[in-house]
């Protein structure tokens, strides 16, 4: 199976190609330049995998939450490619991609993923490893003030994401225990691809027109201007 994965929800722009069990990826920290580089990144990973768009079986993308412009960009590129090539789509939470990366890199079974949402709030969710070695959402994704985060974490929990950089002290208090955290972690297309694999295999896909951003801030998402790229 071959599919492309795109993640642009934060200042990190990344693209990955899942190619018959292997993942070829590119990633660049490029605030405000995602729209300039993401398509060329797609071209390069496809070239490295000796794969054309017509050979893809699907496309996955980080659907957010994250920066509104970045989330919309990934969704719009995904829609364009998927419509042109008649491909199924798997939307993957950017918080889930953070959690999966923490498991793969650090071996933890529980992750409190947290992205700085600005305006003194964070996008946050708790994930737990399941029997398929996939991080599963516990409860719901939220946008909330750090001091209002309410989670019950275990000893094996790890924090990850940009929200830990300004709010680590507050988040540790809300966790009720001292846990390790990686405040420099950002969602990566490589782990969007990892999470998409079992969903492609089970046929849990959406049509290109249903490949929509997830903002979590519902009041902002409902404004007409939030739908323009």
PyMOL commands that set and color helices and strands:
alter all, ss='L'
color gray80, all
select helices_A, chain A and resi 34-48+53-55+68-85+94-106+146-148+163-175+189-201+208-210+218-221+224-227
alter helices_A, ss='H'
color red, helices_A
select strands_A, chain A and resi 2-7+12-19+22-29+58-62+88-92+110-118+121-129+135-144+157-160+181-182
alter strands_A, ss='S'
color yellow, strands_A
deselect
rebuild
show_as cartoon
